[in-house]
Amino acid sequence: TDLSWLSNRRICLEARRDEHTHALIVWKLDDGTIEHAYEGTSFSISPDGNFITWLEASGGSNAKVMLDGVTLYPTESNAEYRIHPDLFAWTADGSRYAFVDEGSTPPKIVVISARAPRVARIVSVPGNDPVTRLVWSGDDLGFVQGKTAAAIGAIDGKIRPLREGTIGQPPAVNTAEDVWCP
């Protein structure tokens, strides 16, 4: 059971319902009423406390990515997908959320626009190795796949490999064009 502040007027409580399902309840502190009650797994609150994402089912091929009660992914009812339940990242301002779809080869990184709830970008990453880390740096999304670190450009959505360093560690060469660090 976890109690968290969403803002100075809202709190939430996440509690385990059973082995595979959790509940998240959001209260308004002004009047003590329940604002929302959600059921699922892998709940994630945006850094600004304005948005909540989660997986609707217990993971695997049936899990759907939800944002404040709206199904955002998959976008097609017959799509082959498998959401990684522990691999996701919010931008610092809470405007975008990224996660990994491992249901196809190569895996896909999916970016959700939280403020205009929709899938903003789907990028197939090269190779068959699983993506093991996602981290935002400004508007670019960095990821680790196998022994490779790369970034997805915010403007063009293109993947560019990173040199001289890994995510979270300062690189030996620091130029805006070819390195990415949080």
Secondary structure, DSSP 8 states (H G I E B T S, - for coil): -EEEEEETTEEEEEEE-SSS-EEEEEEETTT--EEEEEEEEEEEE-TTSS-EEEESSSSBTT--EEETTEEEE-SSTT----EEEEEEEE-TTSSEEEEEE-SSSS-EEEEEETTTTEEEEEEE-SSSS-EEEEEEETTEEEEEETTEEEEE-TTT--EEE--SS-TTS--SS--TTT----
